[in-house]
Every structure is written in structure tokens, then in C-alpha cells.
Amino acid sequence: EAGVTQFPSHSVIEKGQTVTLRCDPISGHDNLYWYRRVMGKEIKFLLHFVKESKQDESGMPNNRFLAERTGGTYSTLKVQPAELEDSGVYFCASSQLLAGVGEQFFGPGTRLTVL
Amino acid sequence: QQQVKQSPQSLIVQKGGISIINCAYENTAFDYFPWYQQFPGKGPALLIAIRPDVSEKKEGRFTISFNKSAKQFSLHIMDSQPGDSATYFCAASMLTSNTGKLIFGQGTTLQVKP
């Protein structure tokens, strides 16, 4: 069974540019999460989809970040325009069940560097 | 405000030794405490988890100790091996919430020397 995949694995962009990150969850997983780890700090929750609906977007930093999950399958996270503080590793995770009982499976992450 | 605090930031242990990583939390509504293990270039993977109705859970060489009154929990790796070298994250979640979001600690980089 394929795990959670993320694309690209690395992205280097300049301040002010736009970047779109993609996540493909494990097939059949209704729950999809985005997290971010800024260098040396904790992994922080960004948002949670249940199928195509945003269940919790309390962790989104600001309106430069836009997440979508069309058709309840893959998800994209767009940053527009990117700022220096957006640099970090963006993880996507998926799970079959809710609320911690269902294990969250993480992708390898996308390392974003904003210059 | 960081809701889950993890220490130490880094740890070096000799092969065969015991690795201990500690976490403390603030929110008493947390009721699920997983530990994740991350190898370079990979995403975090669930290692072991505990709920607050037990004080200890053991899976092979990995043990979680949980102290509800102190709001602390720790990971013990017995007979540490070089293959255990990785970054470890503790986390907390609320099973009663309508989202399974995880609140992570800052991570501990463990190096086990041969």
C-alpha cells in the first residue's frame, strides 16, 4: 500500500513568489492534515480536512496560505506571496479515523526555502 | 505559548544504554499522547502511544511512563541501538475534539554511539 506522498520534496523560491505544495493521502483516508516545522522548533498544526471540507483551520498563519482538497482526494497548499518566515518543512498526514484514535500517517515533507 | 514542552533538545547515548526523553503538557483536556520517530528524509512515524488511564505502556524496548498529576510523560528506550538514532517527537491530542490535530513538542535528536 502506498503511503502519503508529497510533491515537490524541495522548493526554493524568492520572497514574493508563489508556491504550491501537493499532498496525496493514503487511499481511503478521509482525514488529511497539514503541519509545518520551522527550523528547530515544534511541528505545528495548520489545518484539517475531512473529505473536501475544512474541519479546522485554526493553525493557518494568515491569508497568504490557501489550502484546498478538491473531490476529497489530494490536497494543495498555496503560499502567495511567500515571505521569509514561511521557510520550513511542510508535512501532510492522513488518517482513517478521527481524534487521535486513528493513527496519522505522515508524508516525507516538502522543504520550502524562501530567499 | 507552547502547550507541549520536550527535553532534552539533543541526546547522545552509548549503545546498550537507556535513552530518556521527557515531555510536559499544560492542557488537562489532552487524553492521547503519542510518540513519533523520524529518520532523515522521512516523515514522522508513530512509535508508541498512551492514554491517561494507564501509567505505563511497553512495546519491545520502548516504554512510555505517564504521570497524570504532574502532567508529564516520558519515553524510555532500553538497550539503545545505533539504528534508534533519529528525531523523536512527543505529542498530545484530545480524543473528544472533532479534529485529531496533534500538538507536538520541539523534538529530541538522539544519537546512539556504537
Boltz contact constraints between the chains, C-beta under 6 A:
constraints:
  - contact:
      token1: [A, 41]
      token2: [B, 106]
      max_distance: 6.0
  - contact:
      token1: [A, 42]
      token2: [B, 104]
      max_distance: 6.0
  - contact:
      token1: [A, 42]
      token2: [B, 105]
      max_distance: 6.0
  - contact:
      token1: [A, 42]
      token2: [B, 106]
      max_distance: 6.0
  - contact:
      token1: [A, 43]
      token2: [B, 104]
      max_distance: 6.0
  - contact:
      token1: [A, 45]
      token2: [B, 101]
      max_distance: 6.0
  - contact:
      token1: [A, 48]
      token2: [B, 99]
      max_distance: 6.0
  - contact:
      token1: [A, 48]
      token2: [B, 101]
      max_distance: 6.0
  - contact:
      token1: [A, 55]
      token2: [B, 99]
      max_distance: 6.0
  - contact:
      token1: [A, 56]
      token2: [B, 99]
      max_distance: 6.0
  - contact:
      token1: [A, 91]
      token2: [B, 43]
      max_distance: 6.0
  - contact:
      token1: [A, 98]
      token2: [B, 100]
      max_distance: 6.0
  - contact:
      token1: [A, 99]
      token2: [B, 95]
      max_distance: 6.0
  - contact:
      token1: [A, 99]
      token2: [B, 97]
      max_distance: 6.0
  - contact:
      token1: [A, 99]
      token2: [B, 100]
      max_distance: 6.0
  - contact:
      token1: [A, 100]
      token2: [B, 32]
      max_distance: 6.0
  - contact:
      token1: [A, 100]
      token2: [B, 93]
      max_distance: 6.0
  - contact:
      token1: [A, 100]
      token2: [B, 95]
      max_distance: 6.0
  - contact:
      token1: [A, 100]
      token2: [B, 100]
      max_distance: 6.0
  - contact:
      token1: [A, 103]
      token2: [B, 46]
      max_distance: 6.0
  - contact:
      token1: [A, 106]
      token2: [B, 43]
      max_distance: 6.0
  - contact:
      token1: [A, 106]
      token2: [B, 44]
      max_distance: 6.0
  - contact:
      token1: [A, 107]
      token2: [B, 43]
      max_distance: 6.0
  - contact:
      token1: [A, 108]
      token2: [B, 42]
      max_distance: 6.0
  - contact:
      token1: [A, 108]
      token2: [B, 43]
      max_distance: 6.0
  - contact:
      token1: [A, 109]
      token2: [B, 43]
      max_distance: 6.0
